[in-house]
Amino acid sequence: MNKIIIYITLAVFLLGLGASWVIQKANSSYDIPLVKSVPVFEFKTQDKILFSNKDLMGKITVLDFMFTLCAGPCPVMTNNMTLLYRDYENVDNAQFVSITVDPSNDNEDVLKQYSIANGVNDNRWQFLTSDIDSIKKLKRDGFMLYADELPQGHAIKFILIDQNGKIRKYYDGTDKASMAVLRNDLNKLIKEINK
């Protein structure tokens, strides 16, 4: 009977050791996928300044599509983006971009008031607008997200973009677990850019 207990204990120990090794190996070799390049675009910010795909270069960007009158997921997404904006306050090479899907309402002045209401006090978080056709094209063709029936039919995704303007990964902008994964990936890309 004692031999059986010793064998079981040894087997559990070895399985635990093996599992620990597998987890360590997975963490050390974890790679964030590369999806595609962000296409050329040029929209206006809440400060009426042009912002283009070139402004994504050299920084790690978290981008989403939203609109100010949204009563559905947008407030949760904006709250999550606000938390990121605050938490990465001292990280010069992290930036945040929100693109409206309701440009008929969300002009630069409306977006400026919305940015102020969400505590934006520098250029690390830009709110962008353009004409609806350009927004649909960027959303559908550029970011491969559903772009019909806007503004209601917008995606709830946060998109991680690296310092070379490459889309790396998508996250559920309303889900806490997904936001934790985003933070982990964001930290990884920030470390890489700072090497």
C-alpha positions in Angstrom: 0.0 0.0 0.0 2.9 2.4 0.9 4.5 1.7 -2.5 1.3 2.7 -4.3 1.1 6.0 -2.4 4.8 6.7 -3.2 4.2 5.9 -6.9 1.1 8.1 -7.0 2.9 10.9 -5.2 5.8 10.6 -7.6 3.5 10.6 -10.6 1.7 13.7 -9.4 5.0 15.5 -8.7 6.3 14.6 -12.2 3.1 15.7 -13.9 3.2 19.0 -12.0 6.8 19.5 -12.9 6.0 18.7 -16.6 3.1 21.1 -16.6 5.2 23.8 -15.0 7.8 23.4 -17.7 5.2 23.5 -20.5 3.7 26.7 -19.1 7.1 28.3 -18.8 8.0 27.3 -22.3 4.7 28.7 -23.6 5.1 32.0 -21.8 8.7 32.4 -23.1 7.8 31.6 -26.7 4.6 33.5 -26.8 4.3 35.5 -29.9 1.7 38.1 -30.8 0.4 37.3 -34.4 0.9 39.7 -37.2 -2.4 40.2 -39.1 -1.7 42.9 -41.8 -0.7 46.5 -42.3 -3.0 49.4 -41.5 -3.9 51.0 -44.9 -3.4 54.6 -45.8 -6.0 56.9 -44.2 -6.2 60.5 -43.2 -8.9 61.6 -40.7 -9.3 64.7 -38.5 -8.9 64.7 -34.7 -11.0 66.3 -32.0 -8.5 69.2 -32.3 -9.2 69.6 -36.0 -5.7 68.3 -36.9 -5.0 65.7 -39.6 -4.2 62.2 -38.3 -3.1 59.5 -40.7 -1.6 56.0 -40.7 1.8 57.6 -40.5 0.9 58.8 -37.0 0.8 55.1 -35.9 4.5 54.7 -36.7 6.9 54.5 -33.8 4.2 53.9 -31.2 2.1 51.0 -29.9 -1.5 51.9 -30.5 -4.8 50.6 -29.2 -7.6 51.6 -31.6 -11.4 51.2 -31.5 -14.5 52.3 -33.3 -17.3 54.0 -31.3 -19.8 56.8 -31.3 -20.7 59.3 -28.6 -24.5 58.7 -28.6 -24.1 55.0 -28.2 -26.2 53.6 -25.4 -24.9 50.1 -25.9 -21.3 48.8 -25.6 -19.6 52.2 -26.2 -19.7 53.5 -22.7 -18.0 50.2 -21.4 -15.5 50.4 -24.2 -14.7 54.1 -23.5 -14.4 53.3 -19.8 -11.9 50.6 -20.6 -10.0 52.8 -23.0 -9.9 55.5 -20.3 -8.4 53.1 -17.8 -5.7 52.2 -20.4 -5.1 55.9 -21.1 -4.6 56.6 -17.4 -2.6 53.5 -16.6 -0.1 54.2 -19.4 0.2 57.9 -18.6 4.0 57.7 -18.3 4.6 55.5 -21.4 5.6 57.8 -24.2 5.3 55.2 -26.9 1.8 54.1 -26.1 -1.2 55.9 -27.7 -4.9 55.4 -28.0 -7.2 56.1 -31.0 -11.0 56.1 -31.1 -12.7 56.5 -34.5 -16.4 57.5 -34.6 -18.8 55.5 -36.8 -21.4 58.4 -36.5 -19.7 61.3 -38.3 -23.1 63.1 -38.9 -23.2 63.7 -35.2 -19.6 63.3 -34.0 -17.9 66.3 -35.6 -14.6 67.6 -34.2 -16.4 69.8 -31.6 -18.5 66.9 -30.3 -15.5 64.7 -30.1 -13.5 67.4 -28.3 -16.2 67.7 -25.6 -16.3 63.9 -25.4 -12.6 63.7 -24.9 -12.6 66.3 -22.2 -15.5 64.4 -20.4 -13.3 61.3 -20.5 -10.3 63.1 -18.9 -8.2 63.4 -22.1 -5.7 66.2 -21.5 -2.9 65.5 -24.0 -2.4 64.0 -27.4 -2.0 60.4 -26.3 -5.7 59.7 -27.0 -7.0 60.9 -30.3 -10.7 60.8 -31.4 -11.0 60.7 -35.2 -13.8 61.5 -37.7 -14.2 61.6 -41.4 -17.0 61.1 -43.9 -19.0 57.9 -43.5 -17.8 56.2 -46.7 -14.1 56.7 -45.7 -14.9 55.3 -42.2 -16.7 52.3 -43.6 -13.9 51.6 -46.0 -11.2 51.8 -43.3 -13.3 49.7 -40.9 -14.2 47.0 -43.5 -11.2 46.8 -45.8 -8.5 48.1 -43.4 -9.4 46.5 -40.1 -11.6 43.6 -41.5 -14.5 44.5 -39.3 -18.3 44.7 -40.0 -19.1 48.1 -41.4 -22.8 47.9 -42.4 -25.6 49.5 -40.5 -23.4 52.1 -38.9 -23.5 53.5 -36.3 -25.4 50.7 -34.5 -23.6 47.8 -36.3 -20.1 48.7 -35.1 -17.7 46.1 -33.7 -16.8 46.0 -30.0 -13.1 45.2 -30.8 -10.0 46.9 -29.5 -7.2 46.5 -32.0 -3.5 46.4 -31.1 -1.2 48.0 -33.6 2.6 47.8 -33.4 5.2 50.5 -34.0 5.4 49.6 -37.7 1.7 50.2 -38.3 0.9 46.5 -38.4 -2.3 45.1 -36.9 -1.3 42.5 -34.3 -4.4 41.3 -32.5 -8.1 41.9 -31.7 -9.7 42.0 -28.3 -13.3 42.2 -26.9 -13.4 45.8 -25.7 -16.2 45.0 -23.2 -14.7 41.9 -21.6 -12.4 42.1 -18.5 -10.5 38.9 -19.3 -9.9 40.1 -22.9 -8.7 43.4 -21.5 -6.2 41.6 -19.2 -4.8 39.8 -22.3 -4.6 43.1 -24.1 -2.6 44.7 -21.3 -0.2 41.7 -21.3 0.3 42.0 -25.1 0.6 45.8 -24.9 3.3 45.5 -22.2 5.1 42.9 -24.4 5.2 45.2 -27.4 6.2 48.2 -25.3 9.1 46.2 -23.9 10.2 45.2 -27.5 10.1 48.8 -28.7 12.2 50.0 -25.7 15.0 47.4 -26.3 
